[in-house]
């Protein structure tokens, strides 16, 4: 709502309590916001685990230590809604991002439609706590959804992983890592290996490399993407499952329970 104050217009966005969220400390790629049952995985987890154990005994040992594969897909109504959330969560801690996202959803009464978001004055989003760069990213996302660059929920299910990455990274502020997280945690694609993800790289070092025990892991201890890609050839076509267990290696090192997704960025 707007209230006049001289020549200035002060915008106040209603701030109701933010809905409860699961794992607020988890990586801020696509946290759960929508109620509903988790979609079923589009692949056989038992088959994936048998394949990984047979192809890579060291990874098999990690699987045995970590326990069952408990990935739960995050339901979302559309790629557009998923990416709105992804943009809002970038470079923010979970609680702060949840507050801003809650304000935005409260203003629109839920997830905004692309045209409505595009028509919304920048000051509305800025007052909700959205940075200028993120406002521009959100407007670009809305425009590219309207022109068909960002596919619909029905269309994206028919596209390959590479096609989805190519299309979605055309949006301002959306890089390959964000799309890879959508592929794994929203869509359940089985063969995604996010080689730039810190948690995947750290889990790989803990599992496959000799790491120093007298100091924390440093950047130079982490594997290069090409090292991950080379070993990852053994894991295809279930590299998403392997990635999940590399994240679990980090949880095991910290003595924390599985969160179902990466807790590291």
N, C-alpha and C positions, 0 to 999 in steps of 0.2 A: 504494500500500500504506500502511497506517496502523500507526504505532507509538505505544504509550502512553508518556507522560512526565508522571507525576503525574496531575493532573486535565486536563491539556491533551492534545490529540491532534494530532500533527504529521503532516502528509500529505506524502508524497514521491512525486512523479510521475516515472516513468522518463524519462530524457532521452537517447534514442539519437541518433546523428547525423542531422541534418535532411537529407532527400533533396535532391539538386541541383535548383535552380530556374532557370528561364530569366528573364533580365533582372531581377535583384533590385532594380534602381534604378527600375524602371518604376512607373507609377501603381498604387496598391495597391487596385484595384477587384476584380480577379479573376485573379491570377497562375496559371500552369499548375501543377497539383499532380498531375494524374493522367496516368499513362503512356498511350500510345495515339496513333493517327494523328489529325491535325487533321481535323475534319469539313470536308466540301466546302461552299464558299459557296453559299447558296441563290439566288444571282442571277448574271447574266453580267457579269463585271468589264469585259470589252471593251465591252459595250453601255453600261455605266455611264460609262466614260471618254469614249466618243464623245459621249454625251449632255451631259456636263459641259463638254467642250471646245466643243461647239456652242452651248450656252446661256450660257457665261461665258468669254470669251477670256482674261481675267486669270487665272481659275482654271486655264484650259487651259495658260497659260504656266508656272504653278506645277507642274502635272502633268508638263510636259516637263522641267522642271529637276529634279524629284524622282525621276522614273523610274517603274518598274513599280509597280503596286498589289500589295503583298506581304502584305496582312493574313492572318494565320493565326488561325483560331478556336481558342479554348481549350476542350478537351473537359471536360465535367463530367457526372456521373451524374444530377444533379437540380437544380432551382432551390434546394432546401433546402441542398444541399452548397455550391452557389455562394455563397449568401448567408451561410452560416456563415463561409466564408473572407473574404467582403467585410467582415463585421463585425469579424473579428479583425484585418484589415489597416488599418482606419480609423485615421487620425492617427498612424501609425507608419511608420518607415523600413522598407524591405524586409527587411533582415537581422534586425531585432528582431521584426518580425511573423512572418517565416518560422520563427524559433526558437519563438515561442509556439504558432504553428499546428502545428509539428512535435510539440511536447509534447502538445497536445490530441489529435492523431491517434494518437500513440503510446499514450496512456492508453486510448483506445477501440479501438485496433487498426485504425485507418482512420477513415473518415467515420462519425460516430455516427448512429444512427437517431433520428428526432425524439423518440420516447418515452423512449429511453435518455438522451438529452441532458436532457430535461425532468426525469427522475428523478434525475439526478446532483446530489449536494450542491454547493452554491455553492462550498464551500471547495476542492473538487477543481479547479475551473476557476480559482479565485483563485490557488491554489498554482502552477498552470501559467503564471501571469503575466497572466491575463485580468482586466481592470479590472472593478470592480463594475457600472458602467454597461453594459459589454459582456456581462457575465453576464446581466443583466436582458434585454438585447436578444436574446441567444441563446435564453433561455427563452421569450421572447415569440415568436420565430421558430418554435421547436419547437411551441408551442401552436397557433399559427396554421397551421402545416402540418398538424397533426393534425385541426384543425376544417375544413380545406379552403380557407382563405383563400389560402394559398400553394399554387398548383396543382402537380400532378405534372409530370414531364417530358413525358409524352404530352399532357396537357391544355394546357400552356402553349404548345405549338407551334400550337394551333388558335386562340389568342387574338390580338387586335390589339395593337399597341404600346400604345395608350392604355389598354386593359383591363389589360395587364400592369403598367403604371405604377400604375394605380389600385389594383390588388390588393396589389402588393408594398410600396407605401409605407404600407400599414396596419401594417406591422411596425415595432416600435420600433427607431429607429436607422437605418432605411432610407429615404433620400430619393430624389427623382427622378434625381439624378446617378448614384447607385449602380445604379439600374435601367437607366438609359440605357447605362451601361458593359456591363451584362449583355446588353442587347439587341444591342449592336454586337459585342462580343468573344466572347460565349458563343454567341449565337443567330444572328449574321450578318444581322440585320435591316438592310435596305438604306437606310432613309429616316429615320434618327435624327440630330437635330442638337442636341448638348448645349450650349446657348447660355450656360450658366453655367460651363463648363469653362475653366480658365485657359489651357490650351494652345490650345484652339480660338480663344479670344478673342485671344490673342497672335498666333497664326498669321494670323488675319484682319487684325489691324493691320499685320503685316509685309507682307501680300500686297496689301491694298486701300487702306491709308491712308498718308499721308506721316508717317513716324515720325522722331523726332529721331535724328541720328547722333552727337551729342556727349555723349549720356548714355543709360543703360539705360531701357527702357520703364518707365513708371510706371502706377499704377492708372488715372489720368485719361486715359492714352493708349489704353486698351482700349475696344472698342466695347460699347455697351449691348446687352442681349439683343434688343431690338426691332430694332436695326440688323442683327444677324445673321439674325434671322427674315425681315426684308424681303429681304435679298440671297439668303437661302437658298431663297426661293420659286423662283428660277431653277434650283436644283439638284435639286429634287424630280423623281422619286422615288428619288434616289440621294444623299441628304444625308449618310449615313454615310460614303460614299466621299469626299465633299468634306471632311468632318470629318477623316478620316484624312490627307488632304493638307494640311490646315491644321496638324495636328500635325507633319507632315513639314517645313513651313515653319520651325517652331521648330528642328527638327533641323538643317536647312540653315544657319540663322543661327548655330548653335553649332558647325557643322562635324562633326556626329556622324552615324552611319549610322542607317538606319531601324530601329526596334525593332518595328514592326508594331502599335504602340499608342502612346497618349500617354505621354510621359515626364514630363509636367508635371501639377501638381495645383493 
